[in-house]
Amino acid sequence: MIIAYVCYGSAHSSIVAAAIHVGFLPDDRIPAFEEILSLPHYDMTEGNQIGIPFYMGVDEFDNDVYAIGAKSGRKIMMKAVKSFLRESGISEKEIMLIDTLPAIGLMTKFGGMTSRRFKMISIGRPFTVYGIIKKYKNFLDIVNSVKSRLKELD
C-alpha cells in the first residue's frame, strides 16, 4: 500500500507526519528544534514541486510513505486520485491519502507563508518549527490513527 500525507505546500505538515510515520521523528516525545529542521524536504519545497510526491521511506507494515502538497486543491486531488484508480481497475485500498493541514496552527501557517512564499526563510522557518512543536500532539494523533487503520487491514 501507498501512504500519502497531503498538505498545502509539501513543506511542513505532510513532511512531519510522514517523518513520524517512518520513524524519522519520535512518537513518544516532542522532538527538538534541530530534529525537525534536519528532516528531508522540510521547508524546502519550491512552487514547481507542489504536486510531486516526496518519498519518505517504508513503514513497519512494509508500506511506502510519501508527502505531497496540493495547495488549496487537497480534497479535489484526493478525489481525483481515487477516481483514477477506480477507472484504472486498481483498488482504492492500494493508497491511503491523509490530509495533514488540520494539524497545524497559525504559527506554522504564518511561518510557511513567510518562508516559502515571501522567501524570508530566516524569519519564517523558526516560526514553522515552533508551530510544529506546539501542535506535535496533533501530528501524533493523525499518524497513530493511520497506523491503527493499517493494523486492522493487516
Backbone as a ProteinNet text record, in pm:
[ID]
protein_1_A
[PRIMARY]
MIIAYVCYGSAHSSIVAAAIHVGFLPDDRIPAFEEILSLPHYDMTEGNQIGIPFYMGVDEFDNDVYAIGAKSGRKIMMKAVKSFLRESGISEKEIMLIDTLPAIGLMTKFGGMTSRRFKMISIGRPFTVYGIIKKYKNFLDIVNSVKSRLKELD
[TERTIARY]
83.8	0	88.2	33.4	99.6	26	103.8	50.5	101.2	9.7	48.8	-12.7	73.4	30.2	26.3	-87.6	-113	-130.6	-64.1	-81.3	-81.4	-69.1	-75.2	46.6	165.7	283.3	391.3	363.2	458.7	590	579.5	700	698.6	581.1	574.5	489.9	357.7	274.7	282	283.3	292.3	429.6	533.2	669	679.8	626.4	633.6	553.7	432.4	351.6	418.6	467.7	535.9	662.1	733	854.8	824	716.6	674.8	640.4	567	519.9	635.9	742.7	854.8	964.6	946.2	1040.7	1153.4	1146.5	1247.1	1228.8	1104.8	1073.2	1011.5	1028.6	979.9	828.1	776.9	633.5	605.9	711.6	696.3	739.6	774.8	815.8	809.6	817.9	823.5	968	988.9	1126	1189.3	1320.7	1395.8	1384.5	1403.7	1401.6	1486.5	1609.2	1704	1657.1	1586	1535.9	1437.7	1354.5	1257.5	1330.5	1421.4	1496	1577.2	1618.4	1702.9	1624.6	1493	1411.8	1435.1	1436.3	1445.9	1324	1347	1244.2	1179.7	1212.9	1143.2	1170.2	1063.7	1066.5	1159.1	1161.2	1247.5	1172.5	1046.3	972.1	953	983.4	960.9	823.9	769.5	636.8	620.2	723.5	712.1	718.6	743.1	746.8	615.4	523.8	394.2	320.7	267.1	201.2	291.5	419.9	513.8	532	505.3	522.9	670.6	699.3	833.9	833.4	918.6	929.1	998.7	935.7	991.5	1044.6	1002.5	1053.3	947.1	983.2	895.1	859.4	733.9	692.2	706.6	669	682.8	587.1	490.4	396.4	438.6	554.6	611.1	535.7	479	411.8	506.8	498.2	574.3	502.1	577.4	518.9	572	479	510.3	452.8	505.9	449.8	423.5	310.5	275.4	196.6	220.2	145.7	46.6	-67.1	-170.2	-236.7	-169.2	-224.3	-366.9	-456.1	-594.8	-676.8	-617.1	-689.8	-674.5	-646.2	-623.2	-741.2	-859	-976.6	-1004.1	-994.5	-1020.3	-910.2	-786.1	-677.2	-696.8	-734.5	-754.6	-871.6	-975.5	-1090.2	-1047.9	-967.6	-922.7	-835.3	-745.8	-658.8	-742.3	-836.1	-921.2	-1005.7	-1057	-1135.7	-1050.2	-929.8	-837.9	-807.3	-782	-755.1	-873.7	-993.7	-1115.2	-1130.9	-1113.2	-1128.6	-1021	-906.5	-796	-801.1	-903.8	-917.7	-825	-773.9	-685.4	-767.5	-757.8	-834.6	-793.9	-894.6	-867.8	-792.9	-796.6	-728.6	-576.8	-529.8	-385.8	-319.8	-403.7	-347.5	-432	-363.3	-430.8	-380.9	-473.1	-440.6	-490	-401.7	-434.8	-404.6	-505.8	-489.9	-430.3	-311.4	-243.4	-257.3	-312.3	-320.3	-399.9	-503.5	-574	-487	-370.7	-283.3	-210.6	-194	-110.3	-193.9	-124.1	-187.7	-141.1	-180.8	-148.6	1.3	75.5	218.6	288.4	253.4	314.8	266.8	140.3	89.7	162.8	175.4	246.4	391.6	457.6	596.9	614.2	524.5	532.4	514.6	418.2	395.7	516.4	570.7	685.9	808.3	831.2	949	936.7	826.5	814	766.2	659.5	603.2	684.4	721.6	792.3	944	991.9	1135.7	1214.6	1146.8	1215	1236.7	1326.6	1346.5	1395.1	1489	1544.9	1440.2	1336.8	1227.8	1120.5	1079	966.7	996.1	1112.1	1142.4	1132.9	1190.1	1175.2	1028.7	946.3	803.8	740.3	778.8	720.7	757.7	883.7	929.2	860.6	858	792.1	643.1	581.7	441.5	420.7	509.8	502	519.4	618	641.6	517.4	457.8	339	221.1	208.3	95.1	135.6	250.3	303.6	205.2	131.2	33.1	-67.7	-105.6	-199.1	-141	-11.2	54.4	58.7	89.5	89.8	-48	-151.9	-288.2	-319.6	-280.4	-305.6	-231	-102.7	-21.9	-69.3	-99.2	-147.2	-279.9	-365.2	-491.6	-466.8	-374.4	-340	-283.7	-192.8	-131.8	-233.8	-329.9	-437.4	-518.1	-549.6	-622.5	-540.4	-409.3	-322.8	-316	-314.5	-313.5	-441.7	-554.4	-682.3	-683	-612.7	-607.5	-511.6	-415.2	-309.1	-358.1
-118.6	0	124.8	230.1	360.5	449.2	510.7	606	742.7	835.8	970	1072.8	1144.9	1254.7	1379.4	1447.8	1558.2	1687.9	1794.7	1925.6	2033.3	2157.6	2269	2271.9	2278.9	2300.1	2193.8	2082.8	1971.8	2018.9	2112.3	2164.5	2145.6	2130	2126.4	2011.5	2024.4	1925.1	1785.6	1774.3	1640.1	1579.6	1662.1	1614.3	1563.3	1638.4	1599.5	1471.3	1463.9	1343.1	1220.4	1233.3	1120.6	1082.4	1182.1	1156.1	1079.9	1115.6	1040.6	897.8	885.7	755.2	658	705.8	616	615.4	690.7	685.5	787	885.6	991.9	1084.9	1094.6	1175.6	1083.8	1118.6	1031.7	1030	916.3	908	903	923.9	916.8	1044.7	1146.9	1274.1	1381.7	1506.1	1618.1	1631	1639.3	1648.2	1784.4	1785.3	1909.9	1989.3	2117.5	2209.9	2155.8	2113.3	2066.4	1938	1852.9	1728.4	1758.9	1857.3	1894.2	1957.8	2048.9	2114.7	2017	1905.4	1811.3	1715.5	1724.4	1634.1	1659.3	1552.9	1573.5	1652	1748.8	1832	1936	1938.2	2030.2	2175.7	2248.8	2391.5	2421.2	2330.5	2349.8	2340.4	2308.4	2287.2	2416.6	2411	2524.2	2507.4	2615.3	2612.6	2508.5	2488.8	2392.5	2247.2	2223.9	2088.4	2047.2	2141.5	2109	2016.1	1909.1	1805.9	1687.9	1701.3	1590.8	1519.3	1389.3	1316.3	1303.3	1327.6	1307.1	1175.7	1083.4	955	975.2	925.6	943.6	813.5	698.9	572.3	465.2	355.9	239.9	227.1	196.3	180.3	34.9	10.5	-124	-225.5	-178.4	-268.2	-292.2	-241	-252.6	-167.7	-56.5	38.1	150.7	198.5	316.1	441	534.3	654.8	777.7	866.1	986.6	1110	1225.2	1355.5	1427.9	1495.6	1565.9	1692.2	1796.5	1921.2	1936.2	1996.2	2014	2150.7	2244.9	2380.2	2371.8	2454	2453.6	2341.1	2263.2	2156.9	2019.6	2013.2	1884.2	1789.1	1836.3	1747.8	1701.5	1790.9	1754	1662.5	1685.3	1598.5	1457.8	1448.4	1317.8	1244.5	1317.4	1258.8	1213.4	1294	1261	1135.6	1124.4	1006.3	881.1	885.3	768.3	734.4	835.4	813.4	751.1	802.6	748.5	601.2	569.5	430.1	341.2	384.1	307.7	285.1	393.1	384.5	297.3	284.8	204.1	60.1	28.4	-107.6	-139.1	-35.7	-53.8	-23.5	-110.8	-94.1	32.7	104.2	222.8	183.8	57.9	9.3	7	39.6	41.4	171.4	271.5	401.2	460.9	524.1	595.7	739.7	833.7	976.4	1043.8	1113.5	1173.5	1323	1404.2	1549.5	1587.9	1647.6	1683.6	1831.1	1910	2053.3	2085.9	2008.6	2040.1	2030.3	1967.1	1951	2078.9	2170.6	2288.2	2405.2	2500.2	2621.5	2743.5	2858.4	2984.6	3012.6	2970.3	2997.7	2929.6	2804.2	2733.4	2791.6	2827.9	2889	3020.1	3102.7	3229.8	3205.5	3114.9	3084.5	3027.9	2940.7	2881.8	2985.2	3072.9	3178.1	3272.3	3305.2	3395.3	3331.3	3205.4	3135.7	3097.7	3032.8	2978.3	3083.1	3155.3	3249.5	3377.5	3433.9	3561.5	3546.2	3422.6	3390.8	3454.2	3482.5	3532.8	3413.1	3326	3197	3212.3	3301	3314.3	3362.1	3427.8	3472.8	3364.1	3310.6	3217	3077.9	3023.7	2884.3	2858.6	2944.4	2918.1	2917	3002.4	3001.4	2867.4	2811.9	2682.9	2575.2	2573.9	2469.9	2485.7	2607.8	2627.8	2593.8	2625.1	2589	2438.3	2366.7	2220.2	2163.4	2214.2	2166.1	2188.6	2306.8	2340.6	2247.5	2203.7	2120	1974.2	1933.1	1799.7	1687.8	1702.6	1600.5	1576.3	1681.6	1665.4	1572.3	1586.6	1500.4	1356.2	1338.8	1203.7	1140.3	1217.4	1165.7	1119.2	1199.1	1162.8	1035.1	1029.9	913	788.9	802.4	687.2	636.2	725.7	685.5	607	655.3	586	447.2	440.7	311.4	214.5	264.8	177.8	118.7	202.3	151.9	48.4	70.8	-25.4	-158.5	-153.9	-278.3	-357	-286.6	-353.1	-421.9	-362.3	-418	-534.8	-538.8	-640	-780.1
0	0	0	-54.2	-53.4	46.9	134.7	231.2	187.4	163.5	120.6	214.7	284.2	368.9	281.7	281.9	189.9	268.8	220.9	283	174.2	214	119.4	27.2	85.7	3.1	11.5	71.9	92.8	153.7	247.6	311.6	463	522.4	668.7	721.5	719.6	789.1	727.3	595.6	535.9	560.3	559.2	584.8	728.4	823.5	964.4	988.8	937.6	958.1	896.2	774.6	709.6	786.6	839.1	916.2	1045.2	1110.4	1229.5	1188.7	1080.7	1034.7	1009.8	947	913.4	1020.7	1128.7	1238.8	1236.1	1147.5	1147.6	1266.9	1313.3	1431.1	1536.3	1664.3	1772.3	1783.2	1833.6	1860.4	2010.7	2090.1	2235.5	2308.2	2230.7	2289.9	2183	2225.9	2132.1	2083.5	1954.3	1903.6	1931.1	1928.7	1941.4	1811.5	1822.5	1708.9	1593.7	1624.2	1522.6	1454.6	1527.9	1468.5	1355.3	1376.7	1273.1	1154.9	1183.3	1075	989.9	1047.9	974.4	885.3	887.2	804.7	656	576.7	431.1	381.6	299.8	235.3	327.5	457.7	547.6	509.6	483.7	449.4	330.9	235	118.7	-13.9	-9.8	-132.2	-209.4	-336.9	-426.5	-493.2	-543.5	-604.6	-713.9	-794.4	-905.2	-857.7	-728.7	-674.1	-609.8	-596.6	-538.3	-635.1	-580	-661	-690.4	-660.7	-680.7	-547.2	-541.1	-414.8	-376.9	-250	-195.6	-119.2	-161.3	-93.5	40.2	147.3	281.1	341.1	288.2	339.9	346.8	414.8	430.9	578.4	607.2	746.6	791.5	916	973.1	911.9	834.8	766.1	621.6	584.6	450.1	346.3	392.5	303.9	267.3	144.7	102.7	151	206.8	265.8	191.6	156	79.2	146.7	109.2	145	13.4	7.1	-117.2	-84.8	-161.2	-147.3	-260.7	-230.7	-332.9	-325.5	-258.3	-239.6	-185.7	-237.3	-188.5	-248.9	-336.5	-405.2	-342.9	-211.6	-146.8	-164	-134.1	-140.6	-283.3	-378.9	-517.9	-571.2	-530	-572	-517.9	-390.8	-329.7	-397.2	-430.3	-500.9	-641.2	-709.3	-844.9	-845.6	-748.8	-742	-721.6	-628.3	-602.9	-724.8	-792.2	-913.2	-1023.1	-1040.7	-1140.5	-1112.2	-986.2	-950	-985.3	-948.4	-977.8	-1127.6	-1205.1	-1350.4	-1414.2	-1347.1	-1399.3	-1350.3	-1272.1	-1221.8	-1105.9	-1042.1	-926.3	-801.6	-704.7	-581.8	-508.9	-459.1	-377.3	-250.2	-216.4	-96.5	-114.2	-233.4	-260.3	-217.2	-183.9	-143.7	-31.8	62.5	169.7	163.4	145.7	138.6	265.7	333.9	462.1	458.6	482.2	486.3	621.9	620.8	745.4	782.2	695.3	722.4	849.6	884.7	1009.7	1135.4	1125.6	1243.2	1281.6	1188.1	1218.3	1269.2	1326.6	1376.6	1298.8	1347.8	1280.5	1274.9	1377.4	1379.4	1260.9	1234.6	1121.9	989.3	980.3	857	828.1	930	914	873.2	943.1	912.3	772.6	733.3	599.5	490.2	508.6	410.1	403.6	519.3	524.6	459.4	490.5	439.3	292.3	255.9	120.5	20.5	52.1	-44.4	-54.8	60.5	60.3	64.7	72	68.1	181.9	293.5	412.8	506.5	462.3	528.4	671.7	695.1	830.3	931.5	882.9	971.1	981	868	865	916.4	883.9	920.6	1071.5	1156.5	1301.2	1346.3	1287.5	1322	1285.4	1169.9	1131.4	1231.8	1273.1	1366.6	1502.2	1555.2	1684.3	1676.3	1564.7	1547	1543.3	1477	1472	1612.8	1685.4	1821.6	1908.4	1895.2	1975.1	1944	1820.3	1777.9	1752.3	1804.6	1772.9	1807.4	1916.3	1954.7	1842.3	1770.4	1658.5	1552.2	1526.6	1427.8	1476.5	1603.9	1660.6	1649.9	1676.3	1665.9	1523.9	1425.3	1285.2	1249.5	1279.7	1243.4	1318.6	1446.5	1522.8	1468.3	1423.3	1361.5	1232.4	1150.7	1026.5	1058	1153.7	1187.3	1246.4	1320.6	1372.2	1257.4	1158.1	1041.1	965.3	956.3	887.2	960.1	1094.1	1172.8	1147.9	1137.6	1112	975.8	878.2	742.8	732	823.7	816.9	846.4
[MASK]
++++++++++++++++++++++++++++++++++++++++++++++++++++++++++++++++++++++++++++++++++++++++++++++++++++++++++++++++++++++++++++++++++++++++++++++++++++++++++

